[in-house]
Amino acid sequence: MRQNISYGFQFSTFLIGVIIALLISLLIIIIFLILSPSEFFVFIFLLILFAIFVFEYCFINLSIKRYKKKVDYINKNIVKISKLNGDEIVLDLGTGSGATVIAFAKKLKKGKAIGLDYYIPPGDTILRKLINFIKINHIGSALNDANEIAKFEKVDEKCQFFKEDISKKLSFKNKKFDIITSRGSLYCISSKNHNNLFDEIDRVLKKEGKIIFQEPKKFFSWNMKKLEDFFQKKGYKTRIIRLPKSFHIIFYGEKI
Ligand SMILES: C[S@@+](CC[C@H](N)C(=O)[O-])C[C@H]1O[C@@H](n2cnc3c(N)ncnc32)[C@H](O)[C@@H]1O
């Protein structure tokens, strides 16, 4: 049974930690090449190596905590912006370990929150254990974690998670959802599939439904402007919301 909740951590923070640790190791090796090591120096060297491992471990843990705080803050705002009645059906695209779905499920009285992600890690392999150990959200422990966390938070009856590729046709009937969300997932989709993705979002969203996407403004072939243009052309009332005390932006649209 899960003892705590982790949605992974930011890969960039992990990399910074690794780079700092590598630089320190390199410096120590250079110093040891210059000085010929006595037994005392070898002992100090091993001690410093141990300290580097402890440093990296703490860095990762700190990153996991910071990432969870950030994800919780954004999701709290996404739920607030949605102005829930409590009986909605919500769809979260590229749900990862289900953080957004679970944030909605906590506030839903009668409705349901559904999360889609195409990543389910392989069984009990070394790769799976490694991914679990380092908890990188992007390659994800995804849907397995999502189900576990929903149980831990006692909202599993209001959540459903399915393995599905969101760049393809979605497996839901027209106008099923009141709210469609995504947090850092749409920008992962290849630009050649953007129009299909946006069309599918529009197809499965009810009239007067809402779309709430927290995505980067620009990232390689991803451009928030394209998203905005698409939904404005479809007649949606759209706006960009800047989150207070944060550089994150949220794209909000209402289907008229
Ligand atoms: C940066 S993570 C964000 C996860 C989650 N929304 C969160 O807030 O923690 C991006 C997620 O999108 C998923 N994803 C990327 N491309 C996808 C696709 N074509 N179909 C389904 N999921 C996809 C990845 O598996 C990953 O879990």
The ligand as an SDF file (V2000), in Angstrom:
LIG
                    3D

 27 29  0  0  0  0  0  0  0  0999 V2000
    4.4700   16.0480  -18.8330 C   0  0  0  0  0  0  0  0  0  0  0  0
    3.4840   14.6400  -18.5640 S   0  0  0  0  0  0  0  0  0  0  0  0
    2.0920   15.3940  -17.7590 C   0  0  0  0  0  0  0  0  0  0  0  0
    1.3070   14.3900  -16.9900 C   0  0  0  0  0  0  0  0  0  0  0  0
    0.1050   14.9180  -16.2240 C   0  0  0  0  0  0  0  0  0  0  0  0
   -0.8350   15.6620  -17.0500 N   0  0  0  0  0  0  0  0  0  0  0  0
    0.4730   15.7070  -14.9790 C   0  0  0  0  0  0  0  0  0  0  0  0
   -0.0860   16.7730  -14.7980 O   0  0  0  0  0  0  0  0  0  0  0  0
    1.3080   15.2530  -14.1950 O   0  0  0  0  0  0  0  0  0  0  0  0
    2.8470   14.3120  -20.2080 C   0  0  0  0  0  0  0  0  0  0  0  0
    1.9780   13.0590  -20.2680 C   0  0  0  0  0  0  0  0  0  0  0  0
    1.3830   12.9910  -21.5700 O   0  0  0  0  0  0  0  0  0  0  0  0
    1.3500   11.6290  -21.9470 C   0  0  0  0  0  0  0  0  0  0  0  0
    1.2460   11.5620  -23.4110 N   0  0  0  0  0  0  0  0  0  0  0  0
    2.1080   12.0640  -24.3350 C   0  0  0  0  0  0  0  0  0  0  0  0
    1.6930   11.7820  -25.5840 N   0  0  0  0  0  0  0  0  0  0  0  0
    0.5280   11.0660  -25.4370 C   0  0  0  0  0  0  0  0  0  0  0  0
   -0.3770   10.4570  -26.3680 C   0  0  0  0  0  0  0  0  0  0  0  0
   -0.1810   10.5300  -27.6760 N   0  0  0  0  0  0  0  0  0  0  0  0
   -1.4510    9.8140  -25.8630 N   0  0  0  0  0  0  0  0  0  0  0  0
   -1.6660    9.7320  -24.5330 C   0  0  0  0  0  0  0  0  0  0  0  0
   -0.8510   10.2840  -23.6020 N   0  0  0  0  0  0  0  0  0  0  0  0
    0.2440   10.9380  -24.0520 C   0  0  0  0  0  0  0  0  0  0  0  0
    2.6620   11.0520  -21.4090 C   0  0  0  0  0  0  0  0  0  0  0  0
    2.6110    9.6390  -21.2970 O   0  0  0  0  0  0  0  0  0  0  0  0
    2.7720   11.7630  -20.0580 C   0  0  0  0  0  0  0  0  0  0  0  0
    2.1710   11.0150  -19.0260 O   0  0  0  0  0  0  0  0  0  0  0  0
  1  2  1  0
  2  3  1  0
  2 10  1  0
  3  4  1  0
  4  5  1  0
  5  6  1  0
  5  7  1  0
  7  8  2  0
  7  9  1  0
 10 11  1  0
 11 12  1  0
 11 26  1  0
 12 13  1  0
 13 14  1  0
 13 24  1  0
 14 15  1  0
 14 23  1  0
 15 16  2  0
 16 17  1  0
 17 18  1  0
 17 23  2  0
 18 19  1  0
 18 20  2  0
 20 21  1  0
 21 22  2  0
 22 23  1  0
 24 25  1  0
 24 26  1  0
 26 27  1  0
M  CHG  2   2   1   9  -1
M  END
$$$$
